[in-house]
Amino acid sequence: MGETVGGYDSAEQLSRRLETHRAHPARVYDVFLGGKDNYPADREAAKAGLESNPRGYCDVRHNRDFVRRAVSFLVEEAGIRQFLDIGTGLPTQQNVHQIAQGIAPTSRVVYVDNDPVVLMHARALLTSGPEGMTDYVDADLHDSGRILAAAAETLDFEQPVALVLAAILHFVEDDAAHDVVARLLNALPSGSYLVLSHLSADMNPERITEVARTFQERGFTWVLRPASELTRMVTVNQLREVDPGLTPVHRWRPSCFARSEEMIGASETSSEDPEQLAGMELVDRMNLLGIDDVTDEDINIYGVVAYKP
């Protein structure tokens, strides 16, 4: 019998699920982070997004930096040692377990995604330090029962857990998104936290609405939610926002937890030499640009950290 890969009978069966001719959100995100685990359709989708908003990479990279700061806060200041990261995306630098275990080696992290490319690279997400634990669950965000049951093999749901929903809910339709958040939070004990980031048309509507259109044309569900709706996700579930509350991601505690030189897009590792950039394709050019020159006009994504009393 062939090799079993992530619950599939063979690597060939898993490969058939990839649908490499169609762009996938996790792989497009990988393009924006300068990753290599993507296909021409994903690069074309990223290119179309950049043509609508040439500074669009700032949303992706500052979202990633927001997650880094939020996880650092939760481990270092709030004492959280368990994380459930849904919509994980492809492995890159500064994954949640690397951040958390770098501060508290006993931290436990469960990653959840339903992209077969992420599944193929899941071992890179499981490189836990000897004192902590990591696991990967191949599941859809809508299947909260499966997620929670599988996560319980690694996480203790009688102890606080941080639920990470970073840049994932804008791929979920309205009613379903609110239901998913409620079901997941209901399973978490008092003392738990929510880390949420979400694209919105509140800040710079013209550009992000055009970006949304390019991805919707490629079959993506793409919902831009206003701050009021994101705040409702917090209040309806009786959570309390951590200071500074819901804010554009680049403004969430920007001076806390200095960025590592390994952080993708950091100015220490970027190049803005005009001669080097001239003539390059948009997708290649963005990988050489830093993110430290961000302005409010560049960001279309909110972030919030909230506490469950």
N, C-alpha and C positions, 0 to 999 in steps of 0.2 A: 504494500500500500504506500502511496506517496507521502511526502512530508506534510505534516500538519502545520499551517501557518496562521496563527491568531484565530484558531477555531475553524479555518477553512481546510478542506481536504488536501489542497495542494497549492503551491505557489502560483501555478497556472490559473487556478480558480480565483484566487485573490487578484491576480493581474487583470482578469476579465472585468472585475468590478471597478477598475480604475477609471474607465471612460476617459482616456487621455485626450480624446478629441474635443472634450468639453472642459471649459474652465471650472475650477472648483475653488470656493472661498479660501480654504486652508492653503492651497497651493499658490493662489494669487497673493495672499498675505506673505507667503514665503518669498515670492519675487520681490516684494517691497522691502523685505528684510535682507535682501542680498543673498538668499539661499540658493541652493542648487537642485532642490527636489521639486521641480516643476517642469511643465511641458509647454510647447509653443502656444497652445490655446490659453494657458495661464498668463504667459508673457504678453500675448496680444490683449488680453483683458486688462492687465496692468498698464499697458501702453495707452489703451483707450482712456482709462481713468486719468492718467497723467496728462493726456492731451486736453481733457476737460479741466483739470486742476493740476498744473505743473508742480505745485508744492504739496500734493496729496501724500507724499511719503512722510511728511511731518506728522500727519494723523496716526499712521501706523507705528512709527518709531516712538513718538511721544506717548502713545497708548502703552507700548511695551515698557517704557520708562516709568509710567504711572504704576503699572503692575509691580515693577521692581520696588518702588518706594512704598507702595501699599503693603506688600508682603514683608518688607523690612520693618515697617512700623508694627505690623501685627505680631511679628516674632519678638522684636526687640523691646517694644513698649507695652504691648497688650498681652504678651505671654502665650500667644497661640502656637500650638505645636502640631496641628492637623489641618490639612488643606484638601479641598475637593475642587479641582480645576477642570471645568467643563468647557469644551470647545478649545482644547489645548493647543491645537495647531502643531506644525512640524517642529521637531527639536531644533533649538538654536542656542545661542549664548544666553546665560541668565534665565534658565528655566526656573520654575517655582521651587523645585526641590534644591537646586543649587543655591538659590538665594536664602531659603529658609534654613537649610542644613549648614550653610556657611556661617550662620549666626548661632543656631541651636542644632547641633548634630543629631539629636534624637527626633527631629521633626519627621512626620509622616505625610506623604503626598499621594493622592490618587488622581490620575489624569483620565479624562474622558473625551473621546472624539469618535466620529463615525466615518472619517475619511480613510480609505484603505492605504493611502500613502503614509499617513501618520501611523497606522497600524504596522506597516512594514518597517518603520523606523522606531517602533516603540521601545526597543531595547536601549536606545540612547536616552530614553526618559526614565529608565529603571536603574540607572547607575547610582544608586543610593550609597551614602556613606555607611560604614558598618554599624553605626549606632541608630540609624533611622531606617525608614522603609519607604519604598515607592511601588506603585502598581499602575497598570493601564487597563482601562475598560473600553472595549469597542461597543459603543452604544449611542443611540440617538438622544438628543437633548429631551425630546418629548417622552422618552421612556424612563420616567423618574423612578419607577419601581425597580427596574433592572439596575439602574445606576446605583441606587441606594443599597440594594441587596449586595451587589458586587463590592461596593466601597466598604461595606461593613466588615469585609474580610481583612481589611487593613486599618480602617479607622474605628475608633471607639465613639459611638454616637451618644454615649452618656457624658462625654467630655466635649468642650467647645471645639467647633470646626469652623474654618473660614471657607465659605463658598465663593469661588472665583468665577464670575461670568464676564469675562473681558472680551469686548468687541464680538459678541456672539448673538445677542438678542435681536440685533437689527436684521438677522437672517430668519426671524420667526414672526409669523403673522400676529396681529394684535391680541386677540383673545387667548391664543395658545401661549403667548409669551407671559402674560400675567398669571395664567394657570400654572405654568411650569415653575415660575419663581416661587409661587405660594406653596406648591407641593414640596419643593426642595427645602425651603426654609422651615416649613412645619416639622420636618424630620430632624432639625438641628436643635440642640439643647440651649438653654439660657447661657449667655456668655459667648455665643457664636457671633460670627461677623459675615457680612456680605461685601464683596469687592465687585463693583459693577462699573463697566464702561460701555458707552453707547454712542453711535453716530447720531447727529442731530442737524437740522437745518436752521437752528436758532441763530447761530453766530454768523455764518456766511452762506446764506441760502442759495445764491445763484450758482456758485461753483459746485457745492455738494449735491444739489439737485440734479445737475447735469451728470455728475459722476454716477449718481444712483440710476439715472436713465441708462447709461452705458452698460451697467451690470444687469439691470432688469432685462435689457435686450438679450443678454446671454443666459437668461433663465434663472437668475438669482432672485430669491425673495430678498427685498431690500427695503426696510421700513425705517424712516428717519423720524425719531420720536422727540417731541419737545421736552424741555426741562420739567414742565408740570407733570407729564406722564411718568417720567423717571422718578420724580419725587413721590408720586403716588405709589409706585412699586415699593418704596421704602415705608411710607406711612401706613398703607393698607396692611402691610405685614408687621406693623407695630415695631419697627426698627427705629433706632435713633442715629442720625447722621453724626459721624465723627468730624470735628472741625478740620477743614473749612467747609464741609458740606459738599453739595453737588457743585462742581466747578469744571471748566475746561481742563483737560488732563494736564496740560503743561503748568497749570496754576495750583495743582494739588501738592502742597508742601514742597515746592521746588527746591528749597535750600537744604532739605533734609536728605540724609543718606546719599553721599556723594557717588556719582556714577563711576563704575569701574571702567578702566581702559578697554575692557573686553566688550563693553556695551556697544552694540551695532549702531552706527551713525554718530558715535562720539567724535567730537572735533579732533581728538588726538589721533584718530585713525583715518581721517578723511582728507581729501585733497580737493582744492578749488582752483587749481592752476588752469587759467583760461585756455592755454594751449592744449592741455591734456583733455579738457572737456569738449573742446570744439569738434564738431562733426560726430560726436558720439550719439547713439540712440538714447532716447529719454530714459529707458529702463536701465541702461548701463550707466548713464550719467548720474542718476540719483544715488547709486551705490557709492559714489565718491564724494557726496555732499554731506556736510555735518548737519546737526539739528539745533545747535546752540544759538542760531540766529532767528529762532522762531518768534513770530508775532501773533497777536490775537487773530489776525486775518488768515493765518495758516491753519488754524485748528477748528475742527468740526466735530469733536468728540468730547463728551462729558465723562467725568469719573466721580465716583463716590465710594466711600467706605462707611458702612453702617453697622451698628451693634444691636444684637438681640438681647434685650433685658431678661 
